[in-house]
Each structure stands twice: as C-alpha cells, then as structure tokens.
Amino acid sequence: MKLEDFSFRLGNKELKPLIIGGMGVNISTREMALEAARLGGIGHISDAMLPSVCDKILGTNFTSKKAKAQRIYMNSIDKSQDVISSEMLREAALLYTRPIMEQKKGDGLVFVNCMEKLTMNDPLRTLKARLNALMDAGIDGITLGAGLHMASLSLMEDNPRFRDVKIGIMVSSVRALKLFLRRATKHNRMPDYVIVEGPLAGGHLGFGMDWANYSLMPIFKEVKEFLANEGHPDIPVIAAGGIFTGSDAVEFMKAGAAAVQVATRFTVAQESGLPHDVKQAYFNAKPEDIEVNTISTTGYPMRMLKYSPAIGSAVRPNCETYGYLLEEGKCSYLTAWLDAAGGTFDGPTPKCVQSKTCLCTQMRNFKVWTCGAKASRLHETSVRGSDGLWVEPSTEHIFNDYMKSENGEIAVPSLKDQAVPA
C-alpha cells in the first residue's frame, strides 16, 4: 500500500494524510506551507520570533525598535524590565500570516506551530497576543507545542474564531494529553486533532535524556486507546517523529493514524529557510554526527547535528534585541554566560559557554542545526551534481515521494532540479 491510498478527514475537509511540521525559526517557510496546501496536505509555519522573521523578509524594523527601547538594560544582570509589547507581536503575526492565507491555493490547509515556551518575561500576555493575532489573520489551524498549554484555551476563548479554527495539541505521552483534556473539558472545546511526537523527532523533545527508552508506536497506540476509553474515539491522532519514507507512514496509517507529520526531509527542500551551505551539511551528516543535548534554554532536550555552530558559542546575551525566552528576568544562557564572565557584563567576553546556548540569537541566525534521528539518511534522498553539491529537492518532490513510494523506496530528484545558490 501507499500513503496515497489513505485520506485524512478533518472536520468537513478531506485532505491528503501528510503534514509538514512547523520548524522554527523560519525553516518551515511560507513558501513551503503554501506548497503543502496546494498539494492537498497541511503545511505548518512557525510563530517563533515572528517579529525578527518579518524584519528579514518584509523589511520591517521590529527588532531594532525593541533593541533601542531596551538599550538601557544592556548591562543589567536582571532582565525583568525587558519586555516585548503585545502590539508588536500582534502586528508581526498579522503582517506575516495574512498574505499567506490570501495566497493559499489548493484543497489543503496552512497551520501554525505555537511554542508555549516562548515566555518573553510575561508568558500569558504574550501568548494571548500571539494566539489571537494568528486567528485574526485567518490561519486554518493552530498546533499547540513545546509545553502543556494549560491556559491556552482560556486565552483564545473570547475570539470569534475560537470554535472555527482547528486547534490541536502535540504530546509525547498520555499523561500530557490527560492534563490538556481536563482543561478542554472545562471550556467545552475538545482538540480537533492530537499529534503524538515520538523520541526520534528533531529539535525539542517531549522526553528526558532517557528518550532512547521510548518508541513512537507504543505511545501512539496508548493515546488512541486512551481517547477511545475517554469517549473521544473520533479525535484524529497523528503520528510524528522518525517517519522517513512513505512506507514508514503507511505502517502508522495501518495502525489507525489519521495522518502523519514529517519534517526532517523538508529541511533540505528548496523552499526551506536554511542557507544552502547548511543544507549541504545536513546531506553529509552521518549517524555519529547527531546528538541529543541539553543546551536549549527551554529546559527540553534537543536533537541537532553535533557540529552546530551554536554549541560552545559565547555570543553576548541578546536579551534587549530578542528576549523571547526570558522568564522573571532570567534565562539559563544568561546565567551560564555571566558565570563564565565573572558575574558582570563589564569584563572580557568569555571564550566558550558549553552548557547552554543563546537560543534566540542562534536560531535566528541558523546556527542551531536541529534534525531528526534519521537525518543521516538524507543523502539517500538526493544526488550529487558535478560540483559535488547535493541537489535540493523541491517540497513538491518530497511530498509526492511520501505519497507515492512503497517498499521503503525513495525517489531522488534529477540533476536538472539543482537550485542555484543565492
């Protein structure tokens, strides 16, 4: 069987059962999401650091305005006065998202991945601004990720689109889903879908450093059984993490998945926001080049290429410019950097900070090379040109390969598809 032999019913929409995950910062670009929708599936954008993303691609100046306003706190150890305005978050979300929804073609949908862990020194206020702006911009669906989202439904319930927009939760255990469903019951608003992300996923993991003791299929089946026992057998359950081929996807569809979510293969797509040289590093990755570490300031383990430039970097904390992960004036990278700098901003810059990374600066500059556990197989999905560079397949090519391939096979692009580096 092939993935194209299945369909995904979400409300009154019949979709292709393939979802591209939301990879931030701006790895899952608007172009990628629009392609997924045109092809009849679901494409995610990420709302991580949208003001900075807008500055890069739309020419706005959100970041420089914030940096100028917060400059007086640059040498302060306490960053509790460093805030991001709700108005800026809202304006950026509208500027970025509205044109995407206006340009959308085809029978598919565009969703957004919303990270709860972007705390910004005022978690509830800023999360409310983000969620409501995205709904007002016309987004088709919101996937709640990187956190339990215990307050998210209450932050959205007054929005006119609260019962119209598709709302899903990403979990890695039945326990996490139980907690969310208790809140959903209080608001009489069950999730429209549940994404179960396993331990082989890329980026932040919903597991501890014992992630290798877990496997996606058993967790997926536990979630399915739990929902059925709770009286919600019709909530679609989507499998994610380590699904590298169409055949991998079919195994989960046979087990009762409504759809699958994939991401790693799309990191090297032509439409991916990663620079060309970084994509080549992904293609060249070997199994031993992939690690799960604890350098993220979110508190979650993170999977990435072990030669990511962010690892060990001692870049000065950029809280005044960004500050997306500050909580009560603190950030674990800020603490680690100050420890290495002797507790002050007045001395020389440390040469190395190994325990944590400035996630805002490094993700924004594509220096954290997050990837799934199977990224070392990316070379199987392409061919080298005469210049020795791997061909970047298009989003359409990868999407169609997932849908049409069988027996574990992977269709590679032709040399004529090679994108010319900018």
VMD Tcl script that draws the C-alpha trace (Angstrom):
set ca {
  {0.00 0.00 0.00}
  {0.94 3.62 -0.49}
  {0.17 6.69 1.59}
  {-1.97 7.98 -1.29}
  {-4.33 5.06 -0.66}
  {-5.45 6.80 2.55}
  {-7.17 10.12 3.22}
  {-7.42 12.40 6.24}
  {-10.83 13.67 7.32}
  {-10.56 16.79 9.47}
  {-13.97 18.28 10.18}
  {-15.62 18.70 6.80}
  {-12.33 18.67 4.90}
  {-10.84 15.66 3.18}
  {-7.07 16.03 2.98}
  {-4.04 14.08 1.99}
  {-2.68 12.46 5.16}
  {0.63 14.29 5.14}
  {1.52 17.23 7.37}
  {4.76 19.21 7.25}
  {5.78 20.18 10.78}
  {6.46 23.73 11.89}
  {10.22 24.22 12.06}
  {11.46 27.49 13.51}
  {12.95 29.93 13.13}
  {11.58 30.22 9.56}
  {12.85 26.84 8.37}
  {9.27 25.93 7.51}
  {8.80 28.96 5.30}
  {5.58 30.41 3.97}
  {6.54 29.06 0.53}
  {6.81 25.53 1.94}
  {3.49 25.76 3.77}
  {1.74 27.09 0.68}
  {3.12 24.22 -1.40}
  {1.81 21.67 1.10}
  {-1.63 23.29 0.99}
  {-1.61 23.42 -2.82}
  {-0.81 19.72 -2.90}
  {-3.77 18.92 -0.66}
  {-1.97 18.38 2.65}
  {-1.22 20.60 5.63}
  {1.79 22.85 5.89}
  {2.88 24.50 9.12}
  {4.57 27.81 9.60}
  {6.18 28.57 12.96}
  {5.37 31.63 15.03}
  {8.78 31.57 16.72}
  {10.34 35.03 16.67}
  {7.94 36.36 14.04}
  {8.99 40.00 14.55}
  {12.55 39.05 13.59}
  {11.29 36.94 10.67}
  {9.28 39.90 9.41}
  {12.36 42.11 9.62}
  {14.28 39.67 7.46}
  {11.76 39.04 4.73}
  {9.38 42.01 4.85}
  {11.83 44.77 5.72}
  {10.15 45.81 8.96}
  {12.16 47.14 11.91}
  {10.56 45.50 14.95}
  {13.86 44.21 16.29}
  {15.79 47.45 16.03}
  {12.93 49.35 17.71}
  {12.91 46.92 20.62}
  {16.70 47.00 20.94}
  {16.69 50.79 21.03}
  {13.93 50.93 23.63}
  {15.58 48.33 25.88}
  {19.18 49.53 25.49}
  {19.25 50.98 29.00}
  {19.11 47.44 30.40}
  {22.00 46.13 28.32}
  {24.46 45.84 31.20}
  {21.89 44.89 33.81}
  {22.05 41.38 35.21}
  {18.33 41.49 36.00}
  {16.37 41.45 32.73}
  {12.91 41.60 34.30}
  {12.26 45.01 32.70}
  {12.99 43.64 29.24}
  {9.58 43.15 27.64}
  {8.03 42.60 24.24}
  {4.86 44.56 23.58}
  {1.64 42.78 22.70}
  {1.16 45.28 19.89}
  {4.45 44.31 18.26}
  {3.67 40.61 18.48}
  {0.22 41.17 17.04}
  {1.38 43.38 14.19}
  {4.11 40.94 13.20}
  {1.75 37.97 13.24}
  {-0.80 39.80 11.09}
  {1.81 41.10 8.62}
  {3.31 37.66 8.18}
  {0.23 35.46 8.21}
  {-2.49 37.39 6.37}
  {-0.70 37.37 2.99}
  {-0.09 33.62 3.33}
  {-3.78 32.95 3.80}
  {-4.66 35.27 0.93}
  {-2.21 33.47 -1.39}
  {-3.26 29.95 -0.40}
  {-4.40 27.74 -3.26}
  {-5.50 24.14 -3.50}
  {-7.54 21.99 -1.16}
  {-5.06 21.87 1.71}
  {-4.60 23.94 4.85}
  {-1.99 26.15 6.49}
  {-1.44 25.70 10.22}
  {0.91 27.38 12.67}
  {3.05 25.73 15.32}
  {2.85 27.79 18.50}
  {5.51 27.24 21.18}
  {4.32 27.84 24.73}
  {7.95 28.02 25.89}
  {8.43 31.44 24.28}
  {7.86 33.11 27.63}
  {9.06 36.70 26.93}
  {9.01 37.73 30.62}
  {5.20 37.68 30.52}
  {4.05 34.26 29.29}
  {0.26 34.63 29.42}
  {0.04 38.14 27.99}
  {2.38 37.43 25.11}
  {0.88 34.01 24.34}
  {-2.59 35.56 24.25}
  {-1.40 38.23 21.82}
  {0.19 35.62 19.55}
  {-2.71 33.18 19.51}
  {-5.40 35.77 18.91}
  {-3.45 37.58 16.19}
  {-2.94 34.31 14.34}
  {-6.65 33.57 14.47}
  {-7.48 37.10 13.34}
  {-5.06 36.67 10.44}
  {-7.16 33.76 9.18}
  {-4.88 30.82 9.96}
  {-6.60 27.48 9.31}
  {-5.27 25.75 12.39}
  {-3.05 26.13 15.46}
  {-0.86 23.32 16.77}
  {-0.01 23.89 20.42}
  {3.53 22.64 21.03}
  {6.52 22.92 23.37}
  {4.52 22.98 26.58}
  {1.38 21.67 28.27}
  {-0.69 24.72 27.20}
  {-2.84 24.58 30.30}
  {-4.00 28.19 29.82}
  {-4.07 28.44 26.04}
  {-7.77 27.68 25.53}
  {-8.78 30.30 28.08}
  {-6.58 32.83 26.26}
  {-8.41 32.13 22.99}
  {-11.99 31.52 24.07}
  {-13.20 35.10 23.54}
  {-12.00 35.17 19.95}
  {-14.83 34.89 17.37}
  {-12.90 32.11 15.61}
  {-12.33 30.00 18.76}
  {-14.68 27.27 17.55}
  {-13.90 27.75 13.89}
  {-10.11 27.46 13.73}
  {-8.72 23.95 14.07}
  {-6.87 23.54 17.37}
  {-4.55 20.62 18.04}
  {-2.16 19.63 20.80}
  {1.24 17.97 20.40}
  {2.07 15.44 23.11}
  {4.61 12.72 23.79}
  {2.64 10.85 26.47}
  {-0.88 10.02 27.63}
  {-0.13 11.91 30.83}
  {0.39 15.19 28.96}
  {-2.80 14.65 26.96}
  {-4.80 13.93 30.13}
  {-3.79 17.29 31.58}
  {-4.78 19.16 28.43}
  {-8.12 17.35 28.08}
  {-9.12 18.36 31.62}
  {-8.85 22.00 30.57}
  {-10.51 21.29 27.23}
  {-13.49 19.76 29.03}
  {-13.90 22.88 31.18}
  {-14.04 25.01 28.03}
  {-16.24 22.52 26.15}
  {-13.63 22.66 23.40}
  {-12.01 19.32 22.58}
  {-8.93 19.40 20.34}
  {-9.65 18.86 16.67}
  {-6.57 16.62 16.43}
  {-3.76 15.24 18.54}
  {-0.18 14.91 17.28}
  {1.84 12.23 19.05}
  {5.52 13.04 18.67}
  {7.98 10.26 19.41}
  {11.59 10.32 20.62}
  {13.16 10.29 17.14}
  {11.85 13.74 16.24}
  {14.09 16.72 15.58}
  {14.57 19.79 17.72}
  {12.97 19.93 21.15}
  {11.81 16.60 22.55}
  {8.97 15.90 24.94}
  {11.17 13.40 26.76}
  {14.05 13.50 29.21}
  {17.54 12.34 28.43}
  {16.15 8.81 28.74}
  {14.40 9.33 25.40}
  {16.02 6.18 23.96}
  {13.86 4.07 26.30}
  {10.73 5.10 24.39}
  {9.26 4.34 20.99}
  {6.61 6.13 18.94}
  {4.33 3.21 18.06}
  {3.54 2.12 21.65}
  {2.90 5.73 22.72}
  {0.72 6.29 19.65}
  {-1.36 3.21 20.47}
  {-1.67 4.24 24.12}
  {-3.01 7.66 23.07}
  {-5.50 6.06 20.67}
  {-6.72 3.71 23.39}
  {-6.93 6.49 25.96}
  {-9.06 8.70 23.70}
  {-11.39 5.81 22.91}
  {-11.80 5.00 26.60}
  {-12.50 8.66 27.38}
  {-15.28 8.76 24.82}
  {-13.34 10.58 22.09}
  {-12.55 7.87 19.53}
  {-13.20 10.26 16.65}
  {-10.46 12.76 17.52}
  {-7.83 12.24 14.78}
  {-4.47 11.04 16.09}
  {-1.42 11.93 14.02}
  {1.94 10.18 14.31}
  {5.18 12.18 14.17}
  {8.90 11.64 14.70}
  {11.17 9.37 12.67}
  {8.79 8.81 9.72}
  {11.29 8.97 6.89}
  {9.59 7.18 3.98}
  {6.13 6.64 2.60}
  {6.37 3.05 3.81}
  {7.08 4.26 7.35}
  {3.96 6.40 7.10}
  {1.81 3.50 5.89}
  {2.72 1.45 8.97}
  {1.16 4.12 11.17}
  {-1.85 4.54 8.90}
  {-2.49 0.81 9.19}
  {-2.26 1.18 12.97}
  {-5.04 3.77 12.93}
  {-3.28 7.08 12.37}
  {-5.39 9.76 10.73}
  {-2.26 11.24 9.14}
  {1.48 11.56 9.70}
  {3.59 14.63 10.39}
  {7.09 14.82 8.93}
  {9.83 17.43 8.93}
  {13.46 16.29 8.62}
  {13.34 15.59 4.87}
  {11.93 19.05 4.28}
  {14.86 20.79 5.99}
  {16.79 20.36 2.73}
  {13.95 21.31 0.38}
  {14.41 24.19 -2.00}
  {11.74 26.09 -0.09}
  {13.38 25.52 3.31}
  {14.67 28.65 5.01}
  {18.04 27.08 5.82}
  {21.01 28.53 3.92}
  {22.37 26.38 1.08}
  {25.62 25.56 2.87}
  {23.73 24.37 5.95}
  {21.58 22.09 3.80}
  {24.76 20.55 2.42}
  {25.92 19.88 5.98}
  {22.65 18.06 6.61}
  {23.09 15.93 3.49}
  {26.59 14.97 4.62}
  {25.58 14.04 8.16}
  {26.49 10.59 9.48}
  {24.76 8.75 12.36}
  {27.54 9.70 14.77}
  {27.06 13.38 13.90}
  {23.62 13.51 15.52}
  {23.22 14.09 19.25}
  {20.62 14.93 21.86}
  {21.89 17.55 24.29}
  {20.64 19.97 26.93}
  {21.95 23.29 25.62}
  {18.43 24.66 24.99}
  {17.27 27.29 27.46}
  {13.72 25.89 27.32}
  {14.64 23.00 29.62}
  {13.80 20.43 26.96}
  {16.43 18.11 25.45}
  {17.15 18.97 21.84}
  {18.35 16.87 18.89}
  {20.77 18.50 16.47}
  {23.95 17.99 14.48}
  {26.81 17.94 16.95}
  {28.84 20.39 14.88}
  {26.14 23.07 15.07}
  {27.99 26.40 15.39}
  {25.84 27.33 18.38}
  {27.36 24.63 20.58}
  {30.01 26.21 22.77}
  {29.42 29.68 21.36}
  {29.83 32.53 23.85}
  {27.84 35.19 21.99}
  {26.81 38.02 24.29}
  {23.23 37.56 25.59}
  {20.97 39.42 23.21}
  {18.01 39.96 25.53}
  {17.44 43.60 24.58}
  {17.20 42.70 20.90}
  {15.24 39.46 21.28}
  {14.45 38.20 24.80}
  {11.95 35.57 23.70}
  {12.96 33.06 26.40}
  {13.24 35.34 29.41}
  {11.22 34.33 32.45}
  {11.11 36.59 35.50}
  {14.18 38.36 34.17}
  {16.21 35.20 33.85}
  {17.39 32.79 31.17}
  {19.66 29.81 31.71}
  {22.03 31.00 28.97}
  {22.23 34.43 30.60}
  {23.16 32.72 33.86}
  {25.76 30.46 32.20}
  {27.29 33.38 30.29}
  {27.56 35.54 33.38}
  {29.14 32.67 35.31}
  {31.77 32.39 32.58}
  {32.22 36.19 32.52}
  {32.78 36.55 36.24}
  {29.25 37.76 37.02}
  {29.43 41.02 35.08}
  {28.93 42.49 31.61}
  {31.88 44.85 32.10}
  {34.70 42.34 31.65}
  {36.02 40.47 28.62}
  {33.68 38.19 26.67}
  {34.04 34.51 27.62}
  {35.67 32.30 25.01}
  {33.23 29.44 25.43}
  {29.89 28.64 27.07}
  {29.33 24.93 26.76}
  {26.30 24.19 28.95}
  {23.71 26.41 27.22}
  {23.26 28.46 24.06}
  {21.63 31.80 23.29}
  {18.73 30.16 21.53}
  {17.23 33.43 20.27}
  {20.39 34.64 18.51}
  {21.49 31.22 17.30}
  {18.14 30.01 15.96}
  {17.54 33.35 14.26}
  {20.92 33.04 12.52}
  {20.51 29.34 11.62}
  {23.34 28.23 13.90}
  {21.38 25.51 15.73}
  {21.17 22.67 13.22}
  {18.22 20.75 14.61}
  {17.33 17.50 12.90}
  {15.52 14.21 13.37}
  {17.28 10.99 14.35}
  {17.23 9.81 10.73}
  {18.90 12.90 9.26}
  {21.93 10.76 8.46}
  {19.79 9.20 5.72}
  {19.22 12.48 3.90}
  {21.93 11.56 1.39}
  {19.61 8.75 0.25}
  {17.08 11.37 -0.88}
  {19.30 13.20 -3.36}
  {22.14 13.01 -5.87}
  {25.36 14.98 -6.20}
  {25.99 17.31 -9.08}
  {29.32 17.61 -10.91}
  {30.28 20.32 -8.43}
  {29.96 17.82 -5.59}
  {26.90 19.53 -4.12}
  {23.74 17.66 -3.28}
  {20.62 18.56 -5.25}
  {17.95 20.19 -3.12}
  {14.62 18.53 -3.92}
  {11.50 20.66 -4.10}
  {8.77 20.48 -1.49}
  {6.51 19.05 -4.18}
  {9.01 16.29 -4.96}
  {9.38 15.24 -1.30}
  {5.63 15.46 -0.69}
  {4.83 13.31 -3.70}
  {7.51 10.79 -2.79}
  {5.92 10.29 0.61}
  {2.52 9.86 -1.02}
  {3.52 7.51 -3.86}
  {6.52 5.48 -2.71}
  {6.36 1.91 -1.41}
  {8.65 -0.88 -0.22}
  {10.85 1.63 1.56}
  {11.93 3.22 -1.69}
  {12.86 6.89 -2.07}
  {12.69 8.81 -5.35}
  {15.63 11.17 -5.81}
  {15.49 14.42 -7.78}
  {17.27 14.80 -11.08}
  {20.37 16.96 -11.59}
  {18.31 19.49 -13.54}
  {16.42 20.26 -10.34}
  {19.51 21.69 -8.64}
  {18.80 25.14 -7.24}
  {21.39 27.81 -7.89}
  {22.75 29.12 -4.54}
  {21.87 32.74 -3.94}
}
mol new
graphics top color blue
foreach p $ca { graphics top sphere $p radius 0.5 }
foreach p [lrange $ca 0 end-1] q [lrange $ca 1 end] { graphics top cylinder $p $q radius 0.2 }
display resetview
